């Protein structure tokens, strides 16, 4: 049996260069990713989400303005007849 270095620690290996056992899940890393999703998704995804939310709100507000203008025109038309 050989001893190789993996993640700065000695690991016994068999005939291949892979370690003989998998690493156990790192609970601290899972906690950090849960608290700070940007560690998992990256800053670009976060920035894109912010952009898309702003674009949706802008278009939503524009659509509401168009509907209110249409309602005002219909009220004015109805009042003029």
URKA-V291357 format. One record per pair of residues at least 4 apart in sequence whose ideal C-beta (glycine too) atoms are under 8 Angstrom apart, sorted by the first residue. I is the first residue (numbers start at 1). J is the second residue. Records with the same first field share a line. If there is no record, write none. Layout:
BEGIN
I->J / J
END
This chain:
BEGIN
1->12 / 13 / 14
2->12 / 13
3->10 / 11 / 12 / 13
4->10 / 11 / 12 / 13 / 17 / 19
5->9 / 10 / 11
6->11 / 19
7->23
11->19 / 20
12->19 / 20
13->17 / 18 / 19 / 20
14->18 / 20
19->23
25->29 / 30
26->30
27->31
28->32
29->33
30->34
31->35
32->36 / 39
33->37 / 39 / 40
37->41 / 46
38->42 / 43 / 46
41->45 / 46
42->46
43->47
44->48
45->49
46->50
47->51
48->52
49->53
50->54
51->55
52->56
53->57
54->58
55->59
56->60
57->61
58->62
59->63
60->64
61->65
62->66
63->67
64->68
65->69
66->70
67->71
68->72
69->73
70->74
71->75
72->76
73->77
74->78
75->79
76->80
77->81
END
